[in-house]
Amino acid sequence: MVGPVHLNHALRRPLRWRSVATTCLEQRTPWVSNIHSSTRTTHSSPCRRRHETRRYATAPQQPKQARAFPPLLIFGLLLGGTIYYLSTPARKSSTLNSDTFIPYTITSREAISPTSVILTIAPHHPDPSPPYLQPGTSLWRHPLWSIEFKQPEVQIARHYTPLPPMQGEDPADGRLRFYVRAVGGGEMSNYLSRLGVGRDVWLRGPHTGFDVLPRLGSRSHVVFLAGGTGLVPGMQVATAVLDGSDTTMVSLLWAVRKREEVQSRPAVTMSWWNLWAAKTPAELPADLESPSHIALNLREMKAKYGHRLSIRVAVDEEGTRFRGSDIQKALTAPVGPPSGSGPSGQGCRFHDQQLHEKTSEFEKPGCACQCPSSSAAQPGKNLFIISGPDGFISHYAGPKVWLGGALTQGPVGGVAAHLQRRYPSLTDDWLILKL
Ligand SMILES: Cc1cc2nc3c(=O)[nH]c(=O)nc-3n(C[C@H](O)[C@H](O)[C@H](O)COP(=O)(O)OP(=O)(O)OC[C@H]3O[C@@H](n4cnc5c(N)ncnc54)[C@H](O)[C@@H]3O)c2cc1C
């Protein structure tokens, strides 16, 4: 979920922002031009349509037509003008939308470690119906989603993933929380990490990721392996699938570089420390002393979902890490229907691993499963999701691959491919996704 993806994606998005929003806004006055254009240029881009329209409206033959049908023309002008006015992104720009950046203010900033921070932000103009909530509820609309922040000085944008709401928080108030790591030489992450309470940030979104619920379908097991802030999409996915079904089980495997990400005051006498000292990733204990903000969030989730959610932590600096055997144990845990009980998923955009190779992690909602509906068994695959820095993803699942200007999933490689070769049923039962 890092590196060139964002660089490329982000560098392209601001250009679009400038050329569509700014240029189009500059040409926005003559309503007359829009009316004529709507029938003539239905296949043009919005900007281009406005250019062509204006030219067409000032062509010599137009006044004659206008004189012949004045009431119709006036009605058309009013109707077209209203439609144009309401549909222009600038009209939506005071609340969160996926076309323009809108201002939020930082209301809280909590340093977790020298390189990571939790930022809470609130919109300047609260939206009674934010686009990431199911209408009329306080429930998130998408299982996996992110928001772009822009750096106004250098005009770049990067994606960040909202943390699921904690107990007592009401998502309807518009506040969002983010776990941000400042990466070495990183323009946006360092900019964000330095901002204090009261400063403004600029957001665009939401942007939806893989639709995990229909992918999981009738299956019941999700293993989410996360490196650093790659945990946040794991928290999103866990919340969505555990809320979605009482029979789902989730294993969150979280690898961090330093203990501070989990616990602010290490106590070396603790049993948890002893487990770490034994070089084995440990289960996050319910009574963890001095938990970090993120560990508190995880503890709340654990209290809510009980045995259905397992959270294990590995700490680089203490020599613990997730090995092939840890992943294999998580993937072969005895849950869900036995191998081969559902459709193969071949040819289905949700369930065919090979089709995912050329797919980006950004997915528009509304796609449908294409598995044969005649099959007695319900479609679905257990999900093994890997999320984190490029090197982390490459090691565990093989690198993502650039294709036609987009970063795609690429073939399964690394530890996951090794396990698939060793346990062939994993290939049928599990879908592997890289974030
Ligand atoms: C959908 C999505 C959601 C994301 N959610 C979050 C989130 O919740 N929190 C978060 O902190 N980040 C998140 N990211 C990553 C984020 O978008 C940026 O890529 C990251 O903050 C680095 O941006 P930058 O401008 O600071 O670095 P850049 O200027 O883009 O990169 C500078 C250097 O740092 C390297 N680099 C970039 N990211 C990392 C990294 N994570 N670890 C090590 N080296 C890196 C680059 O390869 C490059 O060499 C998400 C990315 C995506 C695509």
The ligand as a Gaussian input file, in Angstrom:
#p B3LYP/6-31G(d) Opt

LIG

0 1
 C       -5.236000       2.922000      -0.140000
 C       -4.060000       3.412000       0.680000
 C       -4.218000       3.670000       2.032000
 C       -3.134000       4.130000       2.810000
 N       -3.325000       4.363000       4.148000
 C       -2.285000       4.808000       4.903000
 C       -2.471000       5.062000       6.307000
 O       -3.565000       4.909000       6.874000
 N       -1.401000       5.516000       7.008000
 C       -0.180000       5.724000       6.433000
 O        0.760000       6.155000       7.132000
 N        0.023000       5.494000       5.103000
 C       -1.012000       5.057000       4.331000
 N       -0.818000       4.848000       2.983000
 C        0.474000       5.208000       2.397000
 C        0.464000       6.711000       2.043000
 O       -0.478000       6.928000       1.004000
 C        1.806000       7.241000       1.523000
 O        2.251000       6.429000       0.491000
 C        2.870000       7.299000       2.601000
 O        2.433000       8.135000       3.676000
 C        4.160000       7.888000       2.010000
 O        3.874000       9.084000       1.363000
 P        4.961000      10.252000       1.292000
 O        4.473000      11.315000       0.365000
 O        5.343000      10.695000       2.656000
 O        6.218000       9.489000       0.693000
 P        6.744000       9.522000      -0.820000
 O        7.290000      10.890000      -1.071000
 O        5.662000       9.019000      -1.709000
 O        7.878000       8.434000      -0.743000
 C        9.139000       8.736000      -0.153000
 C        9.957000       7.480000      -0.006000
 O        9.417000       6.661000       1.021000
 C        9.117000       5.349000       0.551000
 N        7.938000       4.921000       1.259000
 C        6.684000       5.294000       1.016000
 N        5.852000       4.728000       1.910000
 C        6.615000       3.981000       2.732000
 C        6.346000       3.164000       3.869000
 N        5.106000       2.972000       4.343000
 N        7.365000       2.564000       4.491000
 C        8.624000       2.727000       4.047000
 N        8.959000       3.488000       2.994000
 C        7.952000       4.103000       2.325000
 C        8.924000       5.511000      -0.929000
 O        9.174000       4.311000      -1.632000
 C        9.943000       6.602000      -1.259000
 O       11.222000       6.050000      -1.410000
 C       -1.884000       4.361000       2.201000
 C       -1.732000       4.122000       0.832000
 C       -2.802000       3.643000       0.093000
 C       -2.640000       3.376000      -1.375000

